[in-house]
Amino acid sequence: MPALTELLRKPIYVSTGDEVATLQDLVARATDAPPGSPDVYPPVIGLVAKVKGPRGSRPVFIPWDQVARMSNDGVTLKTTELNMRHFERREGEIVLEESLLDHQVVDVEGRRVIRINDLNIQPVGDTYRLTGVDVGPGAMLRRLVGARLGERVSQFVQRESPTRPGLIDWAQIAPISDGGELGEVRLRVPRERLDMMQPSDIARVVEQLTPRQGVALLNDLDEARAADTLEELEDERQGQLLREMDPERAADVLQEMEPDEAADALQNITTERAADILGRMNREEAADVAELLGYPEDSAGGIMTTEYIAVPDWVTAGALVDALRAQARAAAEGKDDPLPDALPEIYVVVEDEPPRRAPEVRRRIPSRPPAARNGASTQIAQAGTRPFTLWTEGRLVGVVSLRDLLLASPEAPITEVMRPPACVANPLDDEREAARLIADEDLVALPVVDHAGKMLGIVTVDDAIDVILPTAWKKRIPRRYH
């Protein structure tokens, strides 16, 4: 299995045996085959030859079908003539040394950023394919001191550290684009490779990259996974990425984030850019985030989320369960917005206004604003009863755990199932005081209300942990309630 650097700079002979050029690089065709397919490995489609002439040397392209043999000793062609047209890379082609050697890539299986020291080229059928990247010290030594001495030193290093990986399968590699030719390689790498990684793992990779490279990596994810990844990053890095990201793309990603997380991220960029991104978001999502931005960063309002379920005090337990099921079905069919990813509790309020009409179905399903919904699916679930929304605005009067809801009789009024709130916070309370209440009262979430008792949001236990833990540990806690 030859290495790329062992093939380069070797002579090229025509069929008569005369040396006519030097091998400068190999050209492969990028593929978009999924992992597990043999076509995931890019085939070599030609050579870049350096031909000397009376006016100096020039690179020319030799198609692979003109190659009779290629080895560490050189290349022999089937023909006696070369096309002297100057080589220009075409779309979808990878010039291996120029595009990949010494570039950073993501090792998907190892969940790390690596630098390519060499490339492995393997004969498959009537051509060669790019099958792996070498990141071991032996590859670098081969380039510095030659193949023979480099191999001996590499063997010694492997005896001293046998677990250190060197060769990585190309199917586990996701190139990183920072502009230029590598960008086309990046675009042709299937998203399935990054989908093998958890958002927390992708975040650790992004932390090792420049902001431009990090944005390129996030752009290969759908909005939801990019949002989950951004939530795992430190606030400072979030700001760097949002400053580098296209504003329209940033708006799409922020719409998929929890409102409090989106607000935190926008705190780390200029007011002008934050306003630009908010202006590109869905109006209701933008209003939610803007409301949170209005609270001091170190206040309960600054760390609360508006992702919660609130229902009027006149519903029954059975009607509420039916409404939750109907909403989940409608979301699965793309007809309405989803429930929060986790439901720590359900809140009971005294309505302060009649329910609004059902909203129109949007282009996509973003994160839910708190009170501007009266989902059609919820009303259908309440056939024969008074319709209500799962995001009712009003004065907080009770809290219902999911356990108590499921165990209650369907005919039971929700006021008989709920319990009074153990404690509440004001949005201007200090964030540490809110965190202390959650710890002292053993809460999964702390309701935040205004001076009149109107429900505004909740502070979840993981937000409280973020406040209590040192800065270095923030964003590393599993998000069980988001």
C-alpha positions as CSV (number, residue, x, y, z in Angstrom):
1,M,0.0,0.0,0.0
2,P,2.0,3.0,-1.2
3,A,2.0,6.4,0.5
4,L,1.4,9.5,-1.6
5,T,4.8,11.0,-0.6
6,E,6.6,7.8,-1.8
7,L,5.1,8.3,-5.3
8,L,5.6,12.0,-5.8
9,R,8.7,13.5,-7.4
10,K,9.4,10.2,-9.2
11,P,10.1,10.0,-13.0
12,I,7.4,9.5,-15.6
13,Y,8.4,7.3,-18.6
14,V,6.7,7.0,-22.0
15,S,6.2,3.5,-23.5
16,T,9.6,3.7,-25.2
17,G,11.4,4.0,-21.8
18,D,12.3,7.7,-22.2
19,E,11.9,9.9,-19.1
20,V,9.6,12.9,-20.1
21,A,8.3,14.3,-16.8
22,T,8.2,14.2,-13.0
23,L,5.1,13.1,-11.0
24,Q,4.0,16.3,-9.2
25,D,0.6,15.2,-7.8
26,L,-2.4,12.8,-8.2
27,V,-5.9,13.9,-9.1
28,A,-8.9,12.0,-7.5
29,R,-12.6,12.4,-8.0
30,A,-14.5,13.4,-4.9
31,T,-17.4,11.1,-4.0
32,D,-20.6,11.5,-2.0
33,A,-21.1,7.8,-1.3
34,P,-22.3,7.0,2.2
35,P,-20.0,5.2,4.8
36,G,-19.9,1.5,4.2
37,S,-20.0,1.8,0.4
38,P,-16.8,0.9,-1.5
39,D,-17.3,4.0,-3.6
40,V,-16.7,6.2,-0.5
41,Y,-13.0,6.0,-1.4
42,P,-12.1,8.6,-4.1
43,P,-10.6,7.0,-7.3
44,V,-7.5,8.4,-8.9
45,I,-8.4,9.7,-12.3
46,G,-5.1,11.1,-13.5
47,L,-1.7,12.6,-12.8
48,V,-0.3,16.0,-12.6
49,A,3.1,15.8,-14.4
50,K,5.8,18.4,-14.4
51,V,7.3,18.7,-17.9
52,K,10.4,20.7,-18.6
53,G,10.6,22.8,-21.7
54,P,12.7,25.5,-23.2
55,R,10.7,28.2,-21.4
56,G,10.7,26.4,-18.1
57,S,8.6,23.7,-16.5
58,R,4.8,23.5,-16.6
59,P,2.2,21.2,-15.1
60,V,0.1,19.0,-17.5
61,F,-2.6,16.5,-16.9
62,I,-2.3,12.8,-17.8
63,P,-5.5,10.8,-17.7
64,W,-5.4,7.5,-15.8
65,D,-6.3,5.5,-18.8
66,Q,-2.9,6.4,-20.3
67,V,-1.0,4.9,-17.3
68,A,0.4,1.4,-17.7
69,R,2.1,1.1,-14.3
70,M,2.7,3.2,-11.1
71,S,5.0,2.3,-8.3
72,N,7.5,3.8,-5.9
73,D,10.1,3.6,-8.8
74,G,8.0,5.8,-11.1
75,V,5.2,5.9,-13.6
76,T,5.2,4.2,-17.0
77,L,2.7,5.4,-19.7
78,K,1.0,3.5,-22.5
79,T,1.7,6.3,-24.9
80,T,4.7,8.2,-26.3
81,E,3.0,11.6,-26.4
82,L,1.7,14.0,-23.8
83,N,-1.0,16.7,-24.1
84,M,1.0,19.8,-23.2
85,R,-2.1,21.9,-22.3
86,H,-1.6,23.6,-18.9
87,F,-3.3,21.7,-16.0
88,E,-6.3,23.3,-14.4
89,R,-8.3,21.6,-11.7
90,R,-12.0,21.0,-12.6
91,E,-15.0,21.0,-10.2
92,G,-15.3,17.9,-8.1
93,E,-11.6,17.0,-8.4
94,I,-9.1,16.7,-5.5
95,V,-5.5,17.4,-6.2
96,L,-4.2,15.2,-3.3
97,E,-1.0,16.9,-2.1
98,E,-2.3,20.4,-2.7
99,S,-5.7,19.8,-1.2
100,L,-5.1,17.5,1.7
101,L,-1.5,17.2,2.8
102,D,-0.8,19.2,6.0
103,H,-4.4,20.2,6.2
104,Q,-6.6,19.7,9.3
105,V,-9.5,17.2,9.1
106,V,-11.9,15.7,11.6
107,D,-11.4,12.1,12.7
108,V,-15.1,11.2,13.2
109,E,-14.4,8.0,15.1
110,G,-11.7,9.6,17.3
111,R,-13.7,12.8,17.7
112,R,-10.7,15.0,17.3
113,V,-9.0,17.4,14.8
114,I,-6.0,15.9,13.2
115,R,-3.4,17.1,10.6
116,I,-2.6,14.9,7.6
117,N,1.0,13.9,7.3
118,D,0.5,11.5,4.4
119,L,-2.1,9.8,2.3
120,N,-2.4,6.1,1.6
121,I,-3.2,5.1,-2.0
122,Q,-4.3,1.5,-2.6
123,P,-4.8,-0.3,-6.0
124,V,-8.4,-1.4,-6.4
125,G,-9.3,-3.0,-9.8
126,D,-7.8,-1.1,-12.6
127,T,-7.1,2.1,-10.7
128,Y,-5.9,3.4,-7.3
129,R,-8.1,4.9,-4.6
130,L,-7.5,7.2,-1.6
131,T,-8.2,4.8,1.3
132,G,-6.7,6.5,4.4
133,V,-4.8,9.3,6.0
134,D,-1.6,8.9,8.0
135,V,-1.2,11.1,11.0
136,G,1.5,9.1,12.7
137,P,5.1,10.3,13.3
138,G,6.4,7.8,10.7
139,A,4.7,9.7,7.9
140,M,6.3,12.9,8.9
141,L,9.7,11.3,9.3
142,R,9.4,9.8,5.8
143,R,9.0,13.2,4.4
144,L,11.9,14.7,6.4
145,V,14.6,12.0,6.2
146,G,13.4,9.6,3.5
147,A,11.4,6.4,3.5
148,R,14.0,3.9,4.7
149,L,15.3,5.8,7.8
150,G,11.8,7.1,8.5
151,E,10.4,3.6,8.6
152,R,13.0,2.4,11.1
153,V,12.4,5.4,13.4
154,S,8.6,4.9,13.1
155,Q,8.9,1.2,14.2
156,F,10.8,2.3,17.3
157,V,8.2,4.9,18.2
158,Q,5.4,2.3,17.7
159,R,7.2,-0.1,20.1
160,E,7.5,2.7,22.7
161,S,3.8,3.8,22.2
162,P,2.0,0.9,20.6
163,T,-1.5,2.4,21.1
164,R,-0.8,5.6,19.2
165,P,-2.9,5.5,16.0
166,G,-1.4,6.4,12.7
167,L,-3.5,5.3,9.8
168,I,-7.2,6.4,9.7
169,D,-9.7,5.1,7.2
170,W,-10.9,7.8,4.8
171,A,-14.5,6.8,5.5
172,Q,-13.9,8.2,9.0
173,I,-12.6,11.6,7.8
174,A,-14.5,14.8,7.4
175,P,-12.3,17.5,5.7
176,I,-12.5,21.0,7.1
177,S,-12.9,23.9,4.8
178,D,-11.4,27.4,5.3
179,G,-12.0,28.5,1.7
180,G,-10.3,27.6,-1.5
181,E,-10.1,24.2,-3.1
182,L,-10.7,22.3,0.0
183,G,-14.2,23.8,0.2
184,E,-15.3,21.6,-2.7
185,V,-14.0,18.5,-1.0
186,R,-15.9,19.6,2.1
187,L,-19.2,19.9,0.2
188,R,-18.9,16.4,-1.2
189,V,-18.3,14.7,2.2
190,P,-21.7,13.1,3.2
191,R,-23.4,14.5,6.2
192,E,-23.8,11.0,7.5
193,R,-20.2,11.1,8.8
194,L,-20.9,14.1,11.1
195,D,-24.2,12.5,12.1
196,M,-22.2,9.7,13.7
197,M,-21.0,12.3,16.3
198,Q,-23.0,13.7,19.2
199,P,-23.4,17.5,19.4
200,S,-21.1,17.6,22.4
201,D,-18.4,15.8,20.4
202,I,-18.8,18.1,17.4
203,A,-18.5,21.0,19.9
204,R,-15.2,19.7,21.1
205,V,-14.0,19.6,17.5
206,V,-15.2,23.1,16.8
207,E,-13.3,24.4,19.8
208,Q,-10.1,23.1,18.1
209,L,-10.7,25.0,14.9
210,T,-10.6,28.6,13.8
211,P,-13.9,30.5,13.8
212,R,-14.1,30.3,10.0
213,Q,-13.4,26.5,10.0
214,G,-15.9,26.0,12.8
215,V,-18.6,27.8,10.8
216,A,-17.8,25.7,7.8
217,L,-18.3,22.6,9.9
218,L,-21.6,23.8,11.3
219,N,-22.8,24.7,7.8
220,D,-22.6,21.0,7.0
221,L,-25.2,20.2,9.7
222,D,-28.9,20.8,9.6
223,E,-30.2,23.7,11.7
224,A,-31.3,21.5,14.6
225,R,-27.9,19.7,15.0
226,A,-26.0,23.0,14.5
227,A,-28.2,24.6,17.2
228,D,-27.5,21.6,19.6
229,T,-23.8,22.0,18.9
230,L,-23.8,25.7,19.4
231,E,-25.5,25.3,22.8
232,E,-22.6,23.1,23.9
233,L,-20.0,25.8,23.3
234,E,-18.7,28.4,25.7
235,D,-20.3,31.8,25.4
236,E,-17.1,33.4,23.9
237,R,-16.8,30.8,21.2
238,Q,-20.6,31.2,20.4
239,G,-20.0,34.9,19.8
240,Q,-17.0,34.2,17.5
241,L,-19.0,31.8,15.4
242,L,-22.0,34.1,15.1
243,R,-19.8,37.0,14.0
244,E,-18.3,34.7,11.3
245,M,-21.6,33.1,10.2
246,D,-23.9,34.4,7.5
247,P,-26.7,36.3,9.2
248,E,-29.4,34.4,7.5
249,R,-27.9,31.1,8.5
250,A,-27.3,32.4,12.0
251,A,-31.0,33.3,12.2
252,D,-32.1,29.8,11.1
253,V,-29.8,28.2,13.7
254,L,-30.9,30.4,16.6
255,Q,-34.5,29.7,15.9
256,E,-33.8,26.0,16.7
257,M,-32.1,26.9,20.0
258,E,-33.8,27.2,23.3
259,P,-34.8,30.9,23.7
260,D,-32.6,31.4,26.7
261,E,-29.6,29.8,24.9
262,A,-30.2,32.0,21.8
263,A,-30.3,35.1,24.0
264,D,-27.1,34.1,25.8
265,A,-25.4,33.6,22.4
266,L,-26.5,37.0,21.1
267,Q,-25.1,38.7,24.2
268,N,-21.6,38.0,22.8
269,I,-21.9,39.9,19.6
270,T,-22.4,43.6,18.8
271,T,-25.9,45.1,19.3
272,E,-26.0,45.9,15.6
273,R,-25.3,42.4,14.5
274,A,-27.7,40.9,17.1
275,A,-30.4,43.2,15.8
276,D,-29.7,42.1,12.2
277,I,-30.0,38.5,13.1
278,L,-33.1,39.0,15.1
279,G,-34.7,40.8,12.2
280,R,-34.2,37.7,10.0
281,M,-35.8,35.4,12.5
282,N,-39.4,34.4,12.6
283,R,-41.2,37.3,14.3
284,E,-42.5,35.2,17.3
285,E,-39.2,33.6,18.0
286,A,-37.4,36.9,17.7
287,A,-39.9,38.4,20.2
288,D,-39.2,35.6,22.7
289,V,-35.4,36.1,22.5
290,A,-35.6,39.9,22.5
291,E,-37.7,39.7,25.7
292,L,-35.0,37.6,27.4
293,L,-32.3,40.0,26.2
294,G,-34.1,42.8,28.0
295,Y,-33.3,41.2,31.4
296,P,-29.9,41.6,33.1
297,E,-27.5,38.8,32.1
298,D,-27.0,37.8,35.8
299,S,-30.8,37.8,36.7
300,A,-33.4,35.0,36.9
301,G,-35.0,36.5,33.7
302,G,-31.6,36.3,32.0
303,I,-31.3,32.6,32.5
304,M,-34.9,31.5,32.3
305,T,-36.4,29.8,29.3
306,T,-39.9,30.3,27.8
307,E,-40.1,26.6,26.8
308,Y,-42.9,25.3,29.1
309,I,-46.5,24.1,29.1
310,A,-49.2,26.1,30.8
311,V,-52.9,25.3,30.8
312,P,-56.0,27.0,32.2
313,D,-57.3,26.0,35.6
314,W,-60.6,24.7,34.3
315,V,-59.4,21.8,32.2
316,T,-59.6,18.1,33.3
317,A,-56.7,15.7,33.6
318,G,-58.1,13.6,30.7
319,A,-58.5,16.6,28.4
320,L,-54.9,17.7,29.1
321,V,-53.5,14.2,28.3
322,D,-55.5,14.2,25.1
323,A,-54.2,17.6,24.2
324,L,-50.6,16.6,24.8
325,R,-51.1,13.5,22.6
326,A,-52.8,15.5,19.8
327,Q,-50.0,18.1,19.9
328,A,-47.3,15.4,19.6
329,R,-49.1,13.7,16.7
330,A,-49.5,17.0,14.9
331,A,-45.8,17.9,15.4
332,A,-44.8,14.4,14.1
333,E,-46.9,15.1,10.9
334,G,-45.4,18.6,10.5
335,K,-48.7,20.3,11.1
336,D,-47.9,22.1,14.3
337,D,-45.1,23.0,16.7
338,P,-43.5,20.3,18.9
339,L,-43.8,20.0,22.6
340,P,-40.7,21.0,24.6
341,D,-38.0,18.3,24.4
342,A,-38.5,17.6,28.0
343,L,-41.4,18.5,30.3
344,P,-40.2,18.9,33.9
345,E,-43.7,20.1,35.0
346,I,-46.9,21.5,33.7
347,Y,-48.1,24.8,35.0
348,V,-51.7,25.8,35.7
349,V,-52.8,29.4,35.3
350,V,-55.8,31.6,35.5
351,E,-56.3,33.0,32.0
352,D,-55.9,36.6,31.5
353,E,-57.5,36.7,28.0
354,P,-59.5,34.4,25.7
355,P,-57.6,32.0,23.5
356,R,-56.5,33.4,20.2
357,R,-57.2,31.8,16.8
358,A,-55.0,29.0,15.6
359,P,-51.8,30.1,13.9
360,E,-50.9,29.2,10.3
361,V,-48.5,26.4,9.8
362,R,-45.0,27.8,9.2
363,R,-42.3,27.0,6.7
364,R,-40.5,24.9,9.3
365,I,-41.1,23.9,12.9
366,P,-39.0,26.3,15.1
367,S,-38.8,26.5,18.9
368,R,-42.2,27.4,20.5
369,P,-42.9,31.0,21.7
370,P,-44.8,30.9,25.0
371,A,-48.2,32.3,24.5
372,A,-48.9,33.1,20.9
373,R,-50.2,29.6,20.0
374,N,-53.6,28.1,20.1
375,G,-52.7,25.0,18.1
376,A,-55.4,23.5,15.8
377,S,-54.4,20.0,16.9
378,T,-55.1,21.0,20.5
379,Q,-58.6,22.2,19.7
380,I,-59.4,19.0,17.8
381,A,-58.3,17.0,20.8
382,Q,-60.9,18.9,22.8
383,A,-63.9,18.1,20.6
384,G,-67.0,18.5,22.7
385,T,-65.3,20.6,25.3
386,R,-64.1,24.2,25.6
387,P,-60.9,24.6,23.5
388,F,-57.7,25.6,25.1
389,T,-54.0,26.1,24.2
390,L,-51.1,24.4,25.9
391,W,-49.4,27.7,26.1
392,T,-51.9,29.7,28.0
393,E,-51.0,33.1,29.4
394,G,-52.1,34.0,32.9
395,R,-51.5,34.1,36.6
396,L,-49.7,31.0,38.0
397,V,-51.8,29.0,40.5
398,G,-50.5,25.5,40.5
399,V,-47.9,22.9,39.3
400,V,-48.6,19.4,38.0
401,S,-46.1,16.6,37.7
402,L,-46.4,14.2,34.9
403,R,-46.6,11.3,37.3
404,D,-49.6,12.9,39.1
405,L,-51.2,13.7,35.8
406,L,-51.0,10.1,34.5
407,L,-52.3,8.6,37.7
408,A,-55.2,11.0,38.0
409,S,-58.8,10.1,36.9
410,P,-59.5,11.5,33.5
411,E,-62.6,13.3,34.8
412,A,-60.6,15.0,37.7
413,P,-60.4,18.8,37.5
414,I,-56.8,19.8,37.1
415,T,-57.1,21.9,40.3
416,E,-57.5,18.6,42.2
417,V,-54.3,17.2,40.7
418,M,-52.1,20.3,40.9
419,R,-50.2,21.5,44.0
420,P,-49.3,25.1,44.9
421,P,-45.9,26.3,43.6
422,A,-43.2,25.6,46.2
423,C,-41.6,29.0,45.4
424,V,-41.3,31.4,42.5
425,A,-38.8,33.9,41.4
426,N,-39.1,37.5,40.0
427,P,-37.3,38.1,36.7
428,L,-35.0,40.7,38.3
429,D,-33.9,38.4,41.1
430,D,-30.2,37.5,41.1
431,E,-29.5,34.3,39.2
432,R,-27.6,32.9,42.2
433,E,-30.6,33.4,44.4
434,A,-32.8,31.5,41.8
435,A,-30.2,28.7,41.7
436,R,-30.2,28.5,45.5
437,L,-34.0,28.2,45.6
438,I,-33.8,25.3,43.2
439,A,-31.1,23.5,45.3
440,D,-32.8,24.2,48.6
441,E,-36.3,23.1,47.5
442,D,-35.1,20.2,45.4
443,L,-36.8,21.5,42.3
444,V,-36.5,20.5,38.6
445,A,-37.7,23.9,37.5
446,L,-38.4,27.3,39.2
447,P,-41.3,29.3,37.8
448,V,-40.6,33.0,37.1
449,V,-43.5,35.4,37.5
450,D,-44.0,39.2,37.3
451,H,-45.3,41.4,40.2
452,A,-48.9,40.3,39.4
453,G,-48.0,36.6,39.5
454,K,-48.2,36.2,35.7
455,M,-46.2,33.3,34.4
456,L,-43.1,34.5,32.4
457,G,-40.8,31.5,32.1
458,I,-38.9,28.8,34.1
459,V,-35.4,28.4,35.3
460,T,-34.4,24.7,34.8
461,V,-32.1,22.8,37.1
462,D,-29.4,22.6,34.5
463,D,-29.5,26.4,34.2
464,A,-29.0,26.5,37.9
465,I,-26.1,24.2,37.7
466,D,-24.5,26.4,35.1
467,V,-24.7,29.3,37.5
468,I,-23.3,27.4,40.5
469,L,-20.4,25.5,38.7
470,P,-17.2,27.3,37.8
471,T,-17.1,28.9,34.3
472,A,-14.8,26.1,32.9
473,W,-17.5,23.5,33.6
474,K,-20.4,25.4,32.1
475,K,-22.0,24.0,28.9
476,R,-20.6,20.5,29.8
477,I,-23.6,19.4,31.7
478,P,-26.0,17.0,29.9
479,R,-29.2,18.9,29.0
480,R,-31.8,16.7,30.5
481,Y,-34.5,19.3,30.6
482,H,-34.1,21.0,27.3
